[in-house]
């Protein structure tokens, strides 16, 4: 598989730096690092971004996560491996990633469940991280960036 073009974030390095600055701005938000990576992996699965699926699965492994959890992210509702807080984050991830799939993009029950588990700062970081991973996914999917290639 070959990309359609060089990664747009390398063509426009200021854009990459801006996205990395957004990421850095959320690192003290209280959202657990593993939850952040689970969110990244789930959005990437939905968006079909092979680069990010590969990257975030490997990051979860580096964080000490068991294969069972990593493999089950796409089926988190049926798998016993996730906490209630992680489930709330994954549900919010799916709603925000699929905003055009329903009349109420992010249903109140999904939002309320996330707000039950995360304070305002962590919830803000979660929403920003969901948006950010969707940007990365869409850039990579648009140019058909294959796994293992970042050029």
N, C-alpha and C positions, 0 to 999 in steps of 0.2 A: 504494500500500500504506500502511496506517495501523496504527500500534502499538495494541495492546489497552489500554495505559495508559501514563502517563508512565514513563520508565525507573525501575525500582525503586531503582537506585543514586542517583538524584536525589531520590526520595521519602525515602530513608534515607541522607542524606549521610554519616553516621558509618560506615555499611557501606562506602561507596566509599572513604572515608579509610583504613579498615582494610585494604581490598584493595590500595590504593596503597602503604600501609606495608609490606605483604608483598612487593610488587614491589620497592620500594626496598631492602629487606633483602637482596635477591639481586644487587644491581648490582655488588658487588665479589667475586663468586664465581668469577671466572675463565672463565665461559662467554662465548664471543664474542657480541657484540651481534647479528651476522647470524644466528648459530645460534639465538639466542633468538627472533628474528623469524620464521625458517623454522618453528620449532616452533609459534609462535602461529598462523601461517598454516595449517599442516597440521591442527592440532586444530580450527581454525575451519572448515576445509573439511569435515572429518568431521562436525562438529556442525551444519553448515548455518547458521552465523551469518554472514549477509551483511555486517553491520556490521563484524565483525572481519576477515573475508576482505578487504574493501575497505581497511580501515585498515592491516592488516599488509602487504598487497601494496604499498601506497603507501609505508609505512615502509621496506620493502626497497629500493624504487626510490630513496628519499632516501639510503639507505646506499650507493648506487652499484651495486646489483645489476642485472645484465642481465635483460631481459625473459625470455630463454630459461629462466633459473633460476626466476624467479617463476612463469612459466606452467607449469613442469614439476613444481612441488612435489607436486601430487597424483599424479604418476607418477614419483616420485623413484627407484623401484627400476629403472625402465627407462631413465632419463635419465642421460647422462654428466656432468651439470653439478655433482655434489655430491661432496664429499670423503668419505672413509670415516668420519670423525668426525661429519659432518653426517648421513650415512646412519644411523649408530648413534643419534643424537639423534632423528631422524625415526621410526625403528623403535620406540624407546621411547615416543615421543609417541603413536603409533598404539596401542600396547599399553595404555598408561595411560588413554588416552581411551576405548578400547573394552573396558574391564575385564570387562564382562558377556558378551562374545562368545566366550569360551573358558574351559575349566575352570581353566587356570593363567593367571590374569589377565596377569601379566607373566612370560613364560617365561624360564628361566635363561639361555638363549642370547642373548636380547635384552638382558637386564640385563648379562651378562658383556661383550658387545660394547661397550655404552655405558661400562662401567667401565674398559675397555681404553683408551678415548680421553679420559676425563675423570677428574681426581683427585676425591677425596671431596667437596671443597667445590663444585667445578663440577657434579658429579653431583647433589649436594643441591640446588643452584640450579636445575638442569634439572628435577628432579622437582617442585620447588615451582612453577616456571614452568608446567609442564604442568598441574598442578592448578589454578593460578590462571587460566590462559586458559580452562580448562573451566568454571570458575565464571562468568566473563564471558560465555562462549558460551551457557551454559544460561540465564542471566538474560535475555539478548537474545532467544534463541530462544523462551523462554516467553511473552514479551510481543509477539513478532513485530516487533521493532524493525527498521525498514527502514534501508537504507543512507542516509547523509546526514542522518539524524535522530537527535538525542540530547536528547530532552526527555520 
